[in-house]
Amino acid sequence: MKRFTNIISLAFLLLMSSVYAGDSRVFFIKPSNGDVVDRTFEVVFGISGMTLAPAGTYDSGTGHHHLIIDAPLPDLSMPVPANKQYLHFGKGQDKTMITLEPGNHKLQMILGDGNHIPHSPPIYSEIIEIEVKP
């Protein structure tokens, strides 16, 4: 009977995490895919199905944004790196100004938990491509 209860509990958790992930998403409000922008421009992050919270917050259903610039998704089992390609918004920011060199760039977002580790399953945006004016 205990084994049956464990199987039912595991199935419930898997079902709940699927529903949780399916209802949660991050997306770009600004810029949009294909936009041509100045060297310094505003990025506005969108979130749905989760609550934006600063790093160090461990409440269920919370997270904070990380902006990926011209790089692949990070190792999903580790904290998101902190460098010029992986920008952290651990104060719970929902927008920022960034400066990029002229040319084409790919942007993506991923939500991190209180320790900057992507959620399981991960919540990340579609990749958008922008052009920075010379």
N, C-alpha and C positions, 0 to 999 in steps of 0.2 A: 504493500500500500504506500509506503514511504517513497519508493522509486516512482510510482505512478504520480504522486503528488509533486515530486521534483520535476518530472517530465512536463506536467501541466504548468507548473510555475515557469519553467524555461520557455515553453511555448508562449505563455502570456507575455513574458518580458520581450521576446523577439517580436511579437505582434505589436506591442506598445512602442518599441523603438522604431519599427517601420512606420507606424502612424506618425510618431513624433518627427521623424526625418522628413516624411512626405509633406508635412504641413509647415516645415521650417525652411526658410530660404534667405539668402542674402543676394543683393542685386545693386547695380549702379543706378542711381537717380540721375547723376551727372558726372562725367560726360556720358554720351550715348555712343554705341558702336558706330564707327565711321566718322565721328566728329573731328573737325580740324580745330585745334586749340592753340592759344599762345603758349610760350615757353613756361610761364607760370599760370596755372589754372586751378580751378576748384574741383575737388572730387567730393561728391555727396553719396554716402552709403545708405542703402535701404536694407531693412530687416523685417521679416514677417515670421510669426510663429514662435519667436524667441524674444526675450527681453534683453536689451543692451545693458551691460553692466561692466564696471571696471575690472581689470585683472585683479586676482585675489578674491573675487566673488565666486563662491562655489555652490550657489543655489541652483537647483535643477531648472532647466529652461533659460539659462542666462549665458551670455558670451560677449566677446568684444571682437572688433574687426581687425583684420590684417590685410594689407594691400600688397599684392604680388605684382612686380613690374618686370616684364620681359624675362620671366623665369617660370619653371614648372611648379606644380603643387609640391609642397615640401613633404618629407617623410611624415605620414599621417599618424604615426605612433610616437612622435617626438614633439617637443615644443617647436613652434615656428621659429626659424632663424631670425635674428635681428641684424639686418644689414641694409645696404642701399636697394636691394631687390625685394626685401621682405620688411615692409614698414608696419610697426605695431601701433595700435591705437588703444592702449591699455587703460586709458582714463575713461573709456566708454564714449569716445568722440564719434560723431556721425558725419563729420565732414572735415576737410583739410585743404590746404593749398599746397601743391607740389610744383616743382620745377624739373623739367626734363629737357634733354638735348633735342634739337630739331630732328625730325624723322618719324618713322613709324614705330609705334610701341604697342605692346599687348599688356592689358591690365586684367587682373582677376582678384577676387576677394575670397578669404576663408575666415570662418568664425573660429575663435579659440575659446577654450574654457578659462577658468581662473589661473591656470598655469601655462597658458598660451598653447595648449595642446588641442588639436582639432577634435571636435566632437566625434562620437562613434554612433552612427555613421556620420561622416564629415558633411559639413554644411558649407558649400562654396558656390560662387557665382559662375556664370558663363564667362568665357574670355571675351573681352571687347578689344577692338583695335582702334587706335586713334592716331592722328597725324599731328605732330607738333610743328608749328610754323617756324621757318628760319628767322 
